Amino acid sequence: MTQEQIIDTIKDFMAEDFEVDPANITPEANLKETLNLDSLDYIDLVVSIEQNFGFKVKPEDFQTMSTFQDFYQYVQGRLAAQSAA
């Protein structure tokens, strides 16, 4: 999966599942501020990631992410590790 495909997939499920305007999902946008998620929403986000990308997510993985670019790189890294395994 290319980075462009990852970004498109993320924008699609963020817009549909979390009602975020895709125009607000930019690489430099702050992940937490843009999504405005509460603790239950984070659980939904983890489920969406697992369903869309096929890997398990640990809640602590989000502690190192501040922008959508961090999120894209996280997904890309996890997918690369998964296909290398």
N, C-alpha and C positions, 0 to 999 in steps of 0.2 A: 504494500500500500504506500503510495507516494505521500509526501507531506501535504500536497494540495488535496488529495482524497481524504486525508485525516481531517484537515481543516473543514472541508465541505461536510463531512459526516458530523463533526462536532457542532457546526452551525445548524445543521438540520435538526439534530435532536435537542439542542438548546432552545431553538425557536419553538419546536413542537412541545417538548416536555416541560420547559420552564418559562415559556412565553417571553423569551428574550429577543429583542429586535436584532436580527443578524447584522445590521449595520453597526451595532454596538460591540460586536465581537471582532475586535482587532488584535493583532499580536501584542501591542503595548497596553491594551486595556487591563485594568486591575480585575482579576478573576472574581474575587469575593465581592467587590463593590458593584461590578456589572451584574452579577447573578443575584446578589442580595439574598443569599440562601440562609435559611435557619438550619438547625441540626438535622431535622427530618428531611429537608431538601437535599442535604449532603448524602443521605442514604439513597435517595432516589437517583442522585447523580452517579453514585457508585454503581448502582444497578444498571443505569443507562450505559455507562462505559463498558461494563461487563457484557451486556447484550450486544452492543455495537462493535466491540473490538475483540471479544472472546478471551479476555484475561481477567484475573482477580485483582482487585484494587484494595489496598489497605488504607484505612482512613488517615494514617500518619503520612502517607504519600503526599497529601495535600498541604502539609505543613511547609514544604519546600517550594510550593508554587505560589507566585504572586501575580503573574500575568498570563494571558492566554498563550503567549509564546512558550512559557514554561510548561504549560499544560500540553501544547502540541509536541514539544520535545519529549516530555514524559511518555506520552502515548507512542510516539515514534520509537523511542528507546525500548519500551516494553514489547512492541510488535517485532522489533528486530531481534530481541533476545528470544522471543517465542519462536520465531522462524529458524533461529540458529540452533535451537535445542533439538 
